Amino acid sequence: MRTKALTRLLFSIAIITWLALVFTDLSILFSVRNGLKPEIASWLPRVILNAYIIILFYFYKFKIERDESLNFIDLLWRVFATGLISTVLSLILRLIETLLGGSKLASNFLYLEFTYLINLGLMVSVLLCAFMAWKRLILYQKSKWLIRLWTFFEWGMAISLLFNSLNHVFVQQYFQYVLGLFVLVGLVLSGNMKWVAYLNFRQKWTGLLLLLLTIFYLFYIFLTAGSLLPETVNPENQIINHSVHVFILSLMIFVSLYSIFSFLVVLFNLPTTSVFEQKLEEVVNFQRISQSIQTEQNEESVYNILLETSVSTVFADAAWLELTERKEGHRIYTYAIKEKEARDIIAHLEKQQVRGLLEQNQDKTRNLSKHLGALKGARFRSILAYPIYVKGENIGTLALLKELPEGFNKEMNKIVSTFANQAGISIENFRLMEEALQNERYKEELKIAKTVQKSLLPQVLEKDEHFEMVAFSESADEVGGDYYDTLRINEHQTALIIADVSGKGTTAAFHMSQMKGIFHSLAQGCNDPQDFMFRANQALIHCLERGSFISATFFVVDTREKKVRYARAGHCPVLFYTSSRDTAEYFKDKGVALGMVRNKSYKEFIQQNEFSFANNDILVLYTDGITEAKNSKNEQFGNERLLDVLCEVKTLSPKQIQEHLINRLYEFSGTSNIDDDYTTMIIKFNDRT
């Protein structure tokens, strides 16, 4: 908004300045013609003219030079529009002069001077507009010497305004030399045409038209420049004479030179524009193929981009991509051709025993036109084909077709070869990225499963004065489904469970959550482990897919009867230490994992047992990750080592027993990276009655 307001203000001041120029010039001229002494200094009109030039200079500086939204063609349009308006106004003045004919007004010196000042103001406006536009074009690609030369040019012309204002004798004596210097610098500056290379074919045609019209306006200015001086006015008494104004003449020559040079450069670049645009399109298409691995969602999109860009680059009429892969089998992707038509061409070439079609370093168009011409109903007469390799394996063929015979040249051959190589790289990168994304998704899935698994395990275990209980669970890199939990049934009975869900990842975590729900719903008021297992199996067979199962052991600890009733469903044997006999043993009972038997006969496969406990007896529950842990010799930790470890620390607290067991386990495996989940529950009874 500030820039617009400033440009409007400068334009208004420029008009006022021009009116002041008209007033002072006509006043002095009137006095001189009538033999009167002018009341206005003779140098004032020259100063006002220079002020008018400076104001217009800054007006176009804000209007053109600092408007970053203008492109090359917009700049030419600005010069064209300004020139058109000025020329039309000048021609209107000429028409009025013609209509007046030999009337007194037409020969009046004041009228002639007035029209002269109008044309002078219009001419300066056109030249300054073009000057600012050419400045942006010349300085499009800046360099130190170019900026220094332009600065010298601008400041030199600005200084010339000062001498013109004072009408200094230096300017009168060395006018031709100063003008020649500015013309020489302007000629050097006019050689900077780098902006032309960035125009496309259509823009160059538009630019040629605009430059041609601009040259016409400048030519009109040159033709009328000499006739602008009123014939009835004595040149010695002429107040404003642009023909000796160094700034205006230098500006006129520079603007004209650059306009002509620009027109010629654009004209001579026109025949090669299509070639440059084709090369640019090739670069863009290469970029599209390279970026397709990041922007496209599937491999098929990469194939479609490959076909589209290849066809547009070599001006083909159709294309197909034939892929042969182990998983997907034989596939064909087509562009502007039906799959049946493509298969007919492939079959025809094979029948004709055409060789070398898929061999690199050969001219693929050689002797192929006659083979395609022999195919009845075929609309294509030229074919260019290249193999596509991924990791050294030929996965397919890229074929391009034209309706004209011998339609592909060696340059196109090289382009398609490069496209095929780039396509192989892009497809390989896309597959690697897909693989990486799948791995990331799998890692994220494992992370979610670990979080779910941790949330399903109880943070606090049931407490009782008759026993002390601790639990430990450590997940492997791949999430398993180890589960343990406790639930208070009544004042004297507590339910315990330890389970291991088959499978890994989120599926195992999901089944673990189902087991937790079943435990908390069925264990309420249930003191019959065999019945619990039967009902749990009936519930799970409706939500477990075939092949999935859950091994578990369910306990009911009765502190009043000093007994533990339990049922084992395919889980690890229970390890129990009896303090009175100072012995430890495994309870090996029959039992089939939950979900293995999918009918009501499952009850026959479950055996309920019970044992009594006394003070300092220890019950150890665990999952197979403990006993199946391996060392560097591929030996398993095993049941015997677990029993020995328990006997080593039988007098310690459950917490200390657990810490000792886990430490021994890690010492045995020799690494903190475990292959399966480590889960234990240790209960030590404190019955002193």
N, C-alpha and C positions, 0 to 999 in steps of 0.2 A: 504494500500500500504506500509506503514512503517513497519507493522508487517511482511509482506511477504519479504521485503528487509532485515529485521533483521534476519529472519530465514535462508535465503539464505547465509547471511554473516556468521552466526554461523556455518552452515553446512560446508562452505568452510574452516573456521578456524579449525573445528574439523578434517577435512581431513589433513590439513597442520600439525596439532598437532600430528595426528597418524603417519604421515610420519617422523616427527621429532623423535617420539618414536622409530620407526623402525631403523632410522639412528643411534641414540645414543645407543640403545640396541645392535645392531649388531656390532657396533664399539668396545664397551666394551667387548663383548663376543669374538670377533676375537682376541683382544689383550690378553685376559686371556688365551685362548686356545693355543696361540703361545708363552706364557711365557713373554709377553711384559707388560710394565706398561701402563695402560689405560691413555690416555690424557684427557678423559672425566670423571667427578666425577661419582662414582657408584650410588649415590643417585638420579642423574638427571633423568634417565628413569622412576623411581617411581613418581617423581614430574610431569613429562610430562604426565604419565598415568592418574594421578589424575586431571591434567588440562584438559585432553581429556574427562574425566568423567564429570567434571563441565560444560564444553562447551556443551556436548551432553545433560546434564540436562536442561540447559536453552533453548537449541534448541527445545526439546520436551515440555518444559514449554510454549513456545510461539506457538508451533505447535498443542498441544493437550489441555493443561490446560486452555488456554485463548481463545480458539475457541468456542464461545458460540453456534455456529450453530450445533455442534456435539451432537447427541442424544446417547442413550445407545448402540444401535447396531452399530452406526458409530465408537464409541470408540473401540468396539470389533473388528471391521473391521480393524482399524488402527493397533492394536496389531497383528492380524492375518497376515496382509500384510507384516508388518516388519519382523515377524517371518518366513514367507514363503520365503522372499528374502534372509534372513540370512542363513536359512537352505539349500536352493538351492545352494548358494555360497559355503557353507561348504562342501556339498556333492560333488560339482565340484572339490574342492581341494582334497577330498578323492579319487575321481576317477583318478585325475592326479597322485596322489601318488601310486595308484594301477597300473596304466599303466607304471609308471617308474620302478616298480619292484625292483630289486636288483642293479640298476644302482648307480653310484657314487653320482649323484645329489640327489637321494632319501635318501642317508645316510649322505649327507653333513650337518654339524651342522648349517651352516648359513641358508640353505634352510628350515631345520626343524624349526629353530627359527622364520623365516619369516612367514611360514604358521601358526605357533602358534600365532603370533601377529595378523595375519588376523582374525583367529577364535576368539581371545580374543576381538578384536574391534567389530566384529559382535555380539558376545554374550552380551557385555556391551550395545550395541545399542538396542537390543531386550529387555533386562531387564529394561532399562530406559524408553523405550516407554511404556512397560506394567506398570511400576511404576507410570507414570503420568496418564495413563488411569485409573488404579485402584484408584488413589487418587481422581479423579473426581467422581467415583462411590461411594467411601466410604464417601466422604463429600457432597453427594447429599442432605441429610437432616442433616444440621449441628447442633451441640450442643456445649456448652462451653467446656465440658470435652473432647469431641471428637477432637475439634480443638487443645486443649492443648496437648493431647496425640500425635496427628499427628505432631505438632510442635516439641515436644520432640524427636520423632522418626527421623524426617528429620535432625534436628540439631545434634543429636547424631551421625547419620551416616556421616554427614559433618565433624564433629570433628575427626571421625575415619580416614578420608582421610588424615588429618594432621599427625596423628601418623604413618600412612602407608608411607607417604612421607619421614618422618624422620627415619623410621624403629626403632621407640623408643622401649626401653627395656620393657616398661610398656605393650605394645601391645603383645610382645612375651611371657611375663609371664602370662598375664591375657587374652589371646586371646579367650579361650573357654568361659570364664565368660562374656566378652563383647558380643561375638557372641550369647550366650544364652539369654542375656538381649534383644538384638535386635529381636531375634526369638520370645521371649515371647510377646513383644510389638506388633510385626507384627501379631502374632496369635490373640491378642485381637482386633486389627484393622480389621482383616479379618472377624470378626463376623458381620460387618455392611453390610447388603444385602438388604436394604430397596428399592433400585432401582428395584429389581426383581419384586416387586408387581405391577409396572407400565408397565410391558410388557404384550402385548396380546399374544394369543395362537401362532400366526404365528411368532411373534418376539422371543418368547421363544424357538421355534424350531431352528430358525436361530442362536440365542445366544448359544444354546447347541452345534451346529455344530462348531461355531467359537471357543468356549471355549475348545472343544475337540481337535481341531487342535492346539490351543495354548498350551494345556497340552502336546500334542505330540512333539511340538518344544522344550518345556522346558525339557521333558524327554530325548530328543535327546541331549540337552545341558548337562544334568547330566551324560549321558552315555559317552559322548565324553570329558567331562571336565577333567577327570583324564588322558586321553590319549593325551590331548593337549600339555603336557610337552614333549619336545623332549627327546627320550630315550638316545640319544648319548651325551646329555648334563649332566654334573655333577650337581645335585641339589644344591650343595654348590655354584657352579658358576652361577646358574640361576639368571639372572638379574631381570626378571619379573616373579613372581609366584603367580597366582591368587588364589591358594589353601590356601594361608595364608593372603589373602586380606579381611579384615573384611567387608568392604563396599560391595564388589562384592558378597561374600558369603551370607551376610544378605539380600542383594537385591534379590539374586537367590531364597533363601528360602521363603521370603515374597511373591514374585510374584508367586511362585509355589503354596504356601498355598492358596492365594486368588483365584487363577485360579481353583484349585480343589474344594474349598468351593463354589465358584460361580456356577460351573457345577452341584454340588450336590443339591444346593438350587433350581436352575432352574429346574432340573430334578424332584425333589420331589414336586415342585409347579405345574408341568405340568398337573396332573390329575384334580386339582381344578381350573385351569384357566378358563374353560368354565363356571363354576359356578360364579366366580367373574365377568367375562365378562357379564353374564346374569344379575347379580345384577347391574352392571354399566349401562347396557342398560336400565334396569328398571328405574334407576335414571334419565337417559337422556330422556327417554320417558315421565316420570312425568314432567320433565322440559319443554319438547316440548308442552305438554298439557297446562301447566301453562302459557307458553309464547304465546300460540296461541291466547289468548285474545288481545295481543298487536300487533302481527305480521299479523294476518289474517284479511281479509276485510269483511267476512261474517260468519254467524253461521254455514253454511254448511261446510266451511273449517275446523272448529273446530271438526265437526262430522267425517270428513274424517281422520283427524289426530288421533282422538280417535280410530277409527277402525284399522288404520295402526299400531299404536304403540301397541295396545292390541294384535293383531295377532303376531307381531314380538316378544313380550315379553314372551308369553306362548307357542310359537311355534305352533300356531293353523294353520289350513289350510284355513279357511274362517271365515267370521263374518258378522253380520248384526246389524243395529241399528234401532229399531222400535220406532217411535215417535207418540204420540197422543196428539195433542194440539188443543186448542179451535179455534184459528184463521186459522192455516194451515191445520187442519184435520189430517188424518192418513197418515203417510209417512214412507218409509223404505229406509235406506241407506245401501248399500251392499259392501262387499270387497271379491273378489275371489268367489263370488256366485251370481247367477242371482236372481232378485227379485221374479220371479215366483217360483223358487226352495225354497226360504226362506218362501214364503207364504204357499207353500205346506207343509213344515215342521211344521209351526205354526198351520195350520188347522189340521194336523195329530195328533199333541200333544193334541190339544183341543178335538179332537174326541176320543182319547184314555183316556181322562180325567186325564191327568198327572198333579198332584198337587205338589206344593212346588218349581216349577221352578223359580218363581219370589220372593220366600220368602228368606230373608237373614238368616244367621246363620244355613244354612243347606248345606249338600253336594249335589251340583247341578248335579253331575255325577251319583248319585245313581239311579239304575233301569231305566236309560234313554237309555242305549245302546239297550236293547231289544225292546224299543218302536220305536227307529229310524230304527232298523233292520227290523221291520214289515212294513216299508214304502217302497213300490215297487219303484225301480229305484233310490233310495237315495244312494248317495256315502258317506255320513257321518254317523258315528256310535257313536260319542260322542258329547255332547253339554253342554255348561256351560253358564248360563245366570244370569244376575243381573239387578235389576231396577235402573233407574237413577232419582234422586230427585232434583228438583229445588224449593227452598223455601218451602220444605216439601211436594211438589206435585209431584207425580210420572208422569213424562213426557214421559217415554219410557223404553225400555229394550235393554241391550247390550248382544248379544248372540254370542259365539264363538264355532266353530265346528272343529272336527278332523275326519279324515277318519278311524282311528283306534278305536276299542271299548275300553272303559275305558281309554281314552287318557289323561284325566285331573286328577291330584292329588290334595291333599288338599293345597299344597303350591301354586299351580296355582289358586286354588279357592280363596285364600287370596289375591293374586296379582290382579285378576280380580275385586274382591270386592273393593280393594283400587283404582283401575283405575276408576271404576264406580262412586265412591264417588268423586274422583278428577275431573272426567268429569262433574259431576253435579255442582261442585264449579266453574269450568272454564266456563261452559255455563252460569251460573248465573252471573259471573263477566263480561263475554262478553256482556250479555244483558244490565247489568248496565252501562258498558262503552259505549255501543251503545246509550243508553238513555241519558247519560251525553253528548255524542258528538252531539246528536240531539238537546239537550237543548242549547249547545254552539253555534251550527249553527243557532238556532232560535234567540239567543241573538245577534249574529253577524248580522243576517238578520234585526232585529229590529234596530240595530245601523245604518246599511246602510240606512234603511227606514227613520230614524230620520234625517240623514244627507241629504238625498234627499229632504225630506219635508222642512227642513230649507232652502235649496238652492232654492226651488221653491217659497218661500215667498219673497216678495220684501223687500230689505234693506232700500229703500227710497221711501216714498209715494209722490204722486203728490202734488204740492203746489199751492195755489191760495190765492189771497188777500181777497176773499169773504168767505173763510171758512178755518178752521184749523182741521187737521185730524191726529189721532194717531191710532195705532193698537198694539195688544198684542196677542201672541200665546204661549202656554205652552203645550208640549206634555206629554201624560200619559206614564206609563211604556210600554204599548203596543202602538205602533205607530198607530195613526189614519190618517185621510186624510183631516183635516181642511185646508181650502185654502181661502186666501183673496188677492186682488190685485187691482191696480188702473191703469188707462190708459188715457192720454190726447187725446181726440178726435179732438178738435179744440180749438180755443182761448177761447170760452165761455162754452164748454162742456167737462165734465170729466166722464169717465165710472168707476164704482165701482162694485166689485163682492165679495160676501162671499159665500162659499160652504162647504159642508161636504160630503166626499166620503164614501160610505159604505165599511165595511170590515176593516181589520187591516193589518199591516206589509207592505212588499214590494209591494203587490198587490194594496193596497190603495195608496201608494206613486206613483206607476206607473199610476194609473188612475188620480191621482192629477196632474201629469205632462201632461197628455192628456188634462185635463181641462184647464190648463194654456195655452197650445198651442192653444186650441180652442178660449179661451178668447182673446188672443192677435191677432189672425187672424180675428175673426169676429167683434170685438169691434171697429176696425179701420173704422171710418166713419159711424158707426151704432148708430143712436139715437132712435131706436125703440126697446125697451126691449122685447116686445112680439115676434118680428121677430128674435131677437137674441136667445131667448130660443128655438124657433122652429128649427132654423138652427143648434144650438148646439145639440139638441136632435137627429137630423138626422145624425150628425157626430158621436155622441157617440154610437148609436145603432149598428154601425159596429165594434166597438172595445170593448164595454162592454159585458162581458158574461152575460147570463141570470141570474137574481137574484141579479145583481149588479146595483146600481143606484147612482146618485149624486143629493143631494138637494142643491139648490142655490137660491140666490136673486141677480138680476142684476139691477143696478141703472145708470141713466144718469142725472148728475147734470148740470143744465143749469143756469149759473150765470147771463145771460142777461135777461131771462124771470123770474128768481127767482122761478124756479120750479124744482122738482125732479120727473122724470118718472121712474117707476120700474115695474118689473114683478117677481113674487115669484114662484119657482118650488119646492114646498114641504118643503121649509126651515122654520126656526123659524120666527114667526111674527116680523115685524119691530116695534121697540120702538121709538116713536117720542115725544119730549118735545116742546110745544108751549109756548114761553115766554110771548106773549101778553095775553094769557089766564091763564098762570101759571099752565098748566095741562100737564100730560103725558098720552099717550095712545098707544095701540098696533093696528097696521094695519093688520087685519086678512082678507087675500084675498085667493081666491081659487088658486090652482096650484098643479100640479103633478110633482114629482121628475123626473129629466132627466134619460132616459133609462127605465122608467117604461112602457111607451106606445111606441111600436116599429113600428109605422106607421105614416102617415101624418095627422092623426086625432088628433095628439098631440096638435095642435094649438087650438083646442076647449077647452082644459083643462088648458090653460094659460090665465090669466086675467091681462091686463096692467092697471096700476093706476098711478095717479100723485097727488102731493100735493105741495103747495107753502111754501117757507121758508122765515123767516125774521131774523132780528138781534137777536142773543143769542138763536136761536132755536137749538136743539140738536137732532142728529140722532144716535141711538145706534143699531149697528148690532152685532150679536153674534151667536155662535153655541150652540147646545143642551147640550154640556158639562157644560155650565154655569148654565142653569136653572135646569138641572138634577143632579147637585152635591148634595151629601147626607151627613148628619151629623151622629153622633153616634147613633141617634134614628131612623135612616133610613128615615129621612124626607128630601125632596128635597128643594133646594134653591127656585125654582119656579119663575114664572113671577111676582108675586106680590112683592116679596122681591127685585127683580131686579128694578122694577119701583120705589119702596120706596128709594132704594139706589141712584137712579138717582136724585130724588127730593131732597135728602139731600145735594147734592153737585152741584146743577144746576147752581150756579153762578161761579163755579170754571172753570179753563181751562180744555181742553180735557185731557191733561196729568194728571192733578190732579184728574179728574173724574175717569179716568182709574185706577190709583193707589188706590183710595179709594174703587173702585168696587172689585179689585183683593184682597185687604186686607180683606174686609168684607167676601169675598168668602172663603178665607183660614180660617178665624176665625170661620165661620159657619161649615165648614167640619172638623175642628180640626186637620188636618194633612196636610203635604206637599205632601203626596202621593195621587195623583189624579187618579180617575178611567177613566176619559175621557179627551180629550183635552179641554183646556180653550182658546177660541179665541174670541176677541172682536175688533170692529172698532167703534171709536167714532168720529163723525164729529160735530163741532160747527160752526154755520154760523155767519159771521161777516158783514152782509150787512147793511150799515148805510145810504143808500140812501132812 
